[in-house]
Amino acid sequence: MMHYLPLSDTRFDDLPYHMTMPVTPQREFFTLQEVADKLGFNRMTVYRYVVKKRLPSYKFGRHYRVRKDDFENFIVHNKV
């Protein structure tokens, strides 16, 4: 059970260390190069899929990322 503390009454220095560090169980996003490596494609081929909206992606700054779930759906629906 998680207990929430009102922020106005809390100093972060007083919190136990384990409450201040969120744990991420696994990576959610792949780079286009990682997708290409997994599929055995060239990175530019994956880039074209992204630009043509055949592979859902997110742009962080200048870099595209593909969510793990979107990658898995792409494989299932395209029989790669």
OpenMM code with the backbone's topology and positions (N, CA, C; nanometers):
from openmm import Vec3, app, unit

residues = "MET MET HIS TYR LEU PRO LEU SER ASP THR ARG PHE ASP ASP LEU PRO TYR HIS MET THR MET PRO VAL THR PRO GLN ARG GLU PHE PHE THR LEU GLN GLU VAL ALA ASP LYS LEU GLY PHE ASN ARG MET THR VAL TYR ARG TYR VAL VAL LYS LYS ARG LEU PRO SER TYR LYS PHE GLY ARG HIS TYR ARG VAL ARG LYS ASP ASP PHE GLU ASN PHE ILE VAL HIS ASN LYS VAL".split()
positions = [
    Vec3(0.0842, -0.1167, 0.0000),
    Vec3(0.0000, 0.0000, 0.0000),
    Vec3(0.0888, 0.1232, 0.0000),
    Vec3(0.0554, 0.2187, -0.0849),
    Vec3(0.1364, 0.3378, -0.0960),
    Vec3(0.0721, 0.4517, -0.0195),
    Vec3(0.1522, 0.5252, 0.0519),
    Vec3(0.1028, 0.6403, 0.1257),
    Vec3(0.1503, 0.7663, 0.0567),
    Vec3(0.0602, 0.8594, 0.0371),
    Vec3(0.0940, 0.9848, -0.0266),
    Vec3(0.1075, 1.0931, 0.0788),
    Vec3(0.2106, 1.1728, 0.0625),
    Vec3(0.2342, 1.2827, 0.1550),
    Vec3(0.2028, 1.4134, 0.0835),
    Vec3(0.1351, 1.5047, 0.1497),
    Vec3(0.1107, 1.6334, 0.0843),
    Vec3(0.2440, 1.7038, 0.0601),
    Vec3(0.2628, 1.7558, -0.0610),
    Vec3(0.3904, 1.8169, -0.0959),
    Vec3(0.4218, 1.9405, -0.0132),
    Vec3(0.3199, 2.0122, 0.0275),
    Vec3(0.3452, 2.1340, 0.1043),
    Vec3(0.4074, 2.1034, 0.2405),
    Vec3(0.3826, 1.9842, 0.2944),
    Vec3(0.4352, 1.9473, 0.4255),
    Vec3(0.5609, 1.8601, 0.4164),
    Vec3(0.6076, 1.8337, 0.2946),
    Vec3(0.7155, 1.7378, 0.2773),
    Vec3(0.8409, 1.8049, 0.2231),
    Vec3(0.9526, 1.7710, 0.2844),
    Vec3(1.0823, 1.8088, 0.2291),
    Vec3(1.1399, 1.6825, 0.1675),
    Vec3(1.1860, 1.6921, 0.0445),
    Vec3(1.2359, 1.5737, -0.0238),
    Vec3(1.3593, 1.5163, 0.0440),
    Vec3(1.4334, 1.5973, 0.1158),
    Vec3(1.5494, 1.5462, 0.1890),
    Vec3(1.5079, 1.4508, 0.3002),
    Vec3(1.3846, 1.4639, 0.3482),
    Vec3(1.3368, 1.3812, 0.4585),
    Vec3(1.2789, 1.2476, 0.4126),
    Vec3(1.2571, 1.2313, 0.2819),
    Vec3(1.1980, 1.1077, 0.2311),
    Vec3(1.3019, 0.9962, 0.2293),
    Vec3(1.2586, 0.8741, 0.2558),
    Vec3(1.3508, 0.7607, 0.2437),
    Vec3(1.3967, 0.7473, 0.0984),
    Vec3(1.5177, 0.7007, 0.0779),
    Vec3(1.5761, 0.6910, -0.0559),
    Vec3(1.4900, 0.6080, -0.1511),
    Vec3(1.4361, 0.4973, -0.1039),
    Vec3(1.3595, 0.4092, -0.1921),
    Vec3(1.2315, 0.4736, -0.2432),
    Vec3(1.1845, 0.5788, -0.1822),
    Vec3(1.0633, 0.6462, -0.2298),
    Vec3(1.0952, 0.7507, -0.3362),
    Vec3(1.2198, 0.7875, -0.3516),
    Vec3(1.2533, 0.8938, -0.4453),
    Vec3(1.2986, 0.8427, -0.5811),
    Vec3(1.3258, 0.7146, -0.5939),
    Vec3(1.3757, 0.6590, -0.7185),
    Vec3(1.2721, 0.5662, -0.7812),
    Vec3(1.2045, 0.6104, -0.8897),
    Vec3(1.1095, 0.5207, -0.9550),
    Vec3(1.1839, 0.4077, -1.0261),
    Vec3(1.1226, 0.2926, -1.0316),
    Vec3(1.1834, 0.1764, -1.0951),
    Vec3(1.1128, 0.1513, -1.2269),
    Vec3(1.1892, 0.1449, -1.3349),
    Vec3(1.1341, 0.1147, -1.4659),
    Vec3(1.1702, -0.0294, -1.4987),
    Vec3(1.0708, -0.1176, -1.5090),
    Vec3(1.1003, -0.2588, -1.5275),
    Vec3(1.1665, -0.2918, -1.6608),
    Vec3(1.1308, -0.2206, -1.7682),
    Vec3(1.1897, -0.2506, -1.8974),
    Vec3(1.1837, -0.1281, -1.9874),
    Vec3(1.2639, -0.1309, -2.0909),
    Vec3(1.2640, -0.0209, -2.1860),
    Vec3(1.1365, -0.0234, -2.2674),
    Vec3(1.0767, 0.0905, -2.2859),
    Vec3(0.9526, 0.0997, -2.3609),
    Vec3(0.9741, 0.1300, -2.5088),
    Vec3(1.0854, 0.1927, -2.5447),
    Vec3(1.1070, 0.2392, -2.6811),
    Vec3(1.2311, 0.1769, -2.7440),
    Vec3(1.2251, 0.1613, -2.8776),
    Vec3(1.3395, 0.1163, -2.9559),
    Vec3(1.3808, 0.2274, -3.0512),
    Vec3(1.5096, 0.2368, -3.0804),
    Vec3(1.5562, 0.3277, -3.1849),
    Vec3(1.5243, 0.2631, -3.3197),
    Vec3(1.5324, 0.3420, -3.4270),
    Vec3(1.5087, 0.2849, -3.5595),
    Vec3(1.6150, 0.1808, -3.5932),
    Vec3(1.7371, 0.2022, -3.5472),
    Vec3(1.8436, 0.1040, -3.5718),
    Vec3(1.8138, -0.0274, -3.4996),
    Vec3(1.7627, -0.0193, -3.3774),
    Vec3(1.7273, -0.1413, -3.3037),
    Vec3(1.6146, -0.2165, -3.3730),
    Vec3(1.5150, -0.1435, -3.4244),
    Vec3(1.4054, -0.2069, -3.4985),
    Vec3(1.4611, -0.2735, -3.6237),
    Vec3(1.5477, -0.2023, -3.6954),
    Vec3(1.6077, -0.2574, -3.8170),
    Vec3(1.6862, -0.3846, -3.7864),
    Vec3(1.7633, -0.3830, -3.6801),
    Vec3(1.8415, -0.5016, -3.6427),
    Vec3(1.7513, -0.6195, -3.6091),
    Vec3(1.6421, -0.5937, -3.5384),
    Vec3(1.5502, -0.7013, -3.5000),
    Vec3(1.4801, -0.7617, -3.6220),
    Vec3(1.4512, -0.6772, -3.7223),
    Vec3(1.3803, -0.7236, -3.8408),
    Vec3(1.4738, -0.7721, -3.9512),
    Vec3(1.6019, -0.7386, -3.9404),
    Vec3(1.6951, -0.7718, -4.0476),
    Vec3(1.6820, -0.6766, -4.1648),
    Vec3(1.6334, -0.5554, -4.1401),
    Vec3(1.6157, -0.4532, -4.2428),
    Vec3(1.7260, -0.3495, -4.2314),
    Vec3(1.7375, -0.2681, -4.3347),
    Vec3(1.8233, -0.1509, -4.3308),
    Vec3(1.7515, -0.0426, -4.2504),
    Vec3(1.8268, 0.0435, -4.1812),
    Vec3(1.7656, 0.1502, -4.1008),
    Vec3(1.6808, 0.2432, -4.1873),
    Vec3(1.7238, 0.2681, -4.3111),
    Vec3(1.6471, 0.3569, -4.3993),
    Vec3(1.5123, 0.2954, -4.4369),
    Vec3(1.5050, 0.1655, -4.4463),
    Vec3(1.3773, 0.0988, -4.4739),
    Vec3(1.2805, 0.1230, -4.3589),
    Vec3(1.3293, 0.1082, -4.2370),
    Vec3(1.2459, 0.1343, -4.1191),
    Vec3(1.2056, 0.2809, -4.1164),
    Vec3(1.2970, 0.3702, -4.1499),
    Vec3(1.2675, 0.5141, -4.1542),
    Vec3(1.1540, 0.5418, -4.2535),
    Vec3(1.1566, 0.4775, -4.3686),
    Vec3(1.0492, 0.4966, -4.4682),
    Vec3(0.9148, 0.4483, -4.4144),
    Vec3(0.9143, 0.3361, -4.3430),
    Vec3(0.7902, 0.2894, -4.2804),
    Vec3(0.7372, 0.3938, -4.1826),
    Vec3(0.8257, 0.4552, -4.1078),
    Vec3(0.7863, 0.5572, -4.0099),
    Vec3(0.7295, 0.6793, -4.0812),
    Vec3(0.8002, 0.7283, -4.1831),
    Vec3(0.7574, 0.8488, -4.2552),
    Vec3(0.6237, 0.8260, -4.3250),
    Vec3(0.6027, 0.7056, -4.3778),
    Vec3(0.4771, 0.6733, -4.4468),
    Vec3(0.3667, 0.6302, -4.3506),
    Vec3(0.3940, 0.6384, -4.2196),
    Vec3(0.2966, 0.6065, -4.1137),
    Vec3(0.2564, 0.4592, -4.1127),
    Vec3(0.3392, 0.3726, -4.1671),
    Vec3(0.3109, 0.2292, -4.1619),
    Vec3(0.3572, 0.1687, -4.0304),
    Vec3(0.4523, 0.2370, -3.9656),
    Vec3(0.5034, 0.1945, -3.8353),
    Vec3(0.4887, 0.3126, -3.7399),
    Vec3(0.4002, 0.3024, -3.6412),
    Vec3(0.3812, 0.4138, -3.5468),
    Vec3(0.5114, 0.4463, -3.4739),
    Vec3(0.5349, 0.5757, -3.4555),
    Vec3(0.6577, 0.6176, -3.3878),
    Vec3(0.6347, 0.7494, -3.3159),
    Vec3(0.7316, 0.7861, -3.2358),
    Vec3(0.7306, 0.9122, -3.1618),
    Vec3(0.8617, 0.9815, -3.1912),
    Vec3(0.8556, 1.1131, -3.2037),
    Vec3(0.9770, 1.1889, -3.2324),
    Vec3(1.0195, 1.2639, -3.1074),
    Vec3(1.1399, 1.2368, -3.0615),
    Vec3(1.1985, 1.3047, -2.9465),
    Vec3(1.3120, 1.3908, -3.0006),
    Vec3(1.2879, 1.5197, -3.0105),
    Vec3(1.3880, 1.6062, -3.0723),
    Vec3(1.3994, 1.5698, -3.2190),
    Vec3(1.5184, 1.5299, -3.2609),
    Vec3(1.5399, 1.4892, -3.4000),
    Vec3(1.5323, 1.3386, -3.4189),
    Vec3(1.5076, 1.2643, -3.3143),
    Vec3(1.5167, 1.1186, -3.3195),
    Vec3(1.3800, 1.0521, -3.3061),
    Vec3(1.3559, 0.9526, -3.3912),
    Vec3(1.2339, 0.8737, -3.3836),
    Vec3(1.2555, 0.7566, -3.2889),
    Vec3(1.1482, 0.7205, -3.2189),
    Vec3(1.1488, 0.6029, -3.1327),
    Vec3(1.0197, 0.5253, -3.1584),
    Vec3(1.0287, 0.3936, -3.1488),
    Vec3(0.9141, 0.3054, -3.1708),
    Vec3(0.8840, 0.2347, -3.0400),
    Vec3(0.7578, 0.2454, -2.9970),
    Vec3(0.7179, 0.1763, -2.8741),
    Vec3(0.7243, 0.0260, -2.8941),
    Vec3(0.7583, -0.0436, -2.7891),
    Vec3(0.7684, -0.1898, -2.7943),
    Vec3(0.6362, -0.2517, -2.8404),
    Vec3(0.5238, -0.2055, -2.7868),
    Vec3(0.3926, -0.2592, -2.8249),
    Vec3(0.3630, -0.2340, -2.9725),
    Vec3(0.3968, -0.1147, -3.0222),
    Vec3(0.3745, -0.0831, -3.1634),
    Vec3(0.4614, -0.1708, -3.2529),
    Vec3(0.5840, -0.1961, -3.2100),
    Vec3(0.6734, -0.2837, -3.2855),
    Vec3(0.6154, -0.4252, -3.2940),
    Vec3(0.5676, -0.4768, -3.1816),
    Vec3(0.5103, -0.6116, -3.1799),
    Vec3(0.3848, -0.6193, -3.2658),
    Vec3(0.2991, -0.5165, -3.2608),
    Vec3(0.1797, -0.5129, -3.3457),
    Vec3(0.2175, -0.5067, -3.4933),
    Vec3(0.3206, -0.4314, -3.5252),
    Vec3(0.3687, -0.4214, -3.6630),
    Vec3(0.4095, -0.5590, -3.7150),
    Vec3(0.4803, -0.6347, -3.6337),
    Vec3(0.5248, -0.7688, -3.6739),
    Vec3(0.4047, -0.8600, -3.6980),
    Vec3(0.3083, -0.8572, -3.6067),
    Vec3(0.1908, -0.9443, -3.6181),
    Vec3(0.1080, -0.9100, -3.7415),
    Vec3(0.0823, -0.7811, -3.7627),
    Vec3(-0.0056, -0.7399, -3.8720),
    Vec3(0.0615, -0.7410, -4.0089),
    Vec3(0.1929, -0.7402, -4.0128),
    Vec3(0.2639, -0.7395, -4.1407),
    Vec3(0.3342, -0.8708, -4.1698),
    Vec3(0.3196, -0.9672, -4.0812),
    Vec3(0.3785, -1.1007, -4.0989),
    Vec3(0.5257, -1.0925, -4.1367),
    Vec3(0.5987, -1.0140, -4.0588),
    Vec3(0.7424, -0.9963, -4.0841),
    Vec3(0.8176, -1.1129, -4.0259),
] * unit.nanometer
topology = app.Topology()
chain = topology.addChain("A")
for resn in residues:
    res = topology.addResidue(resn, chain)
    for name in ("N", "CA", "C"):
        topology.addAtom(name, app.Element.getBySymbol(name[0]), res)
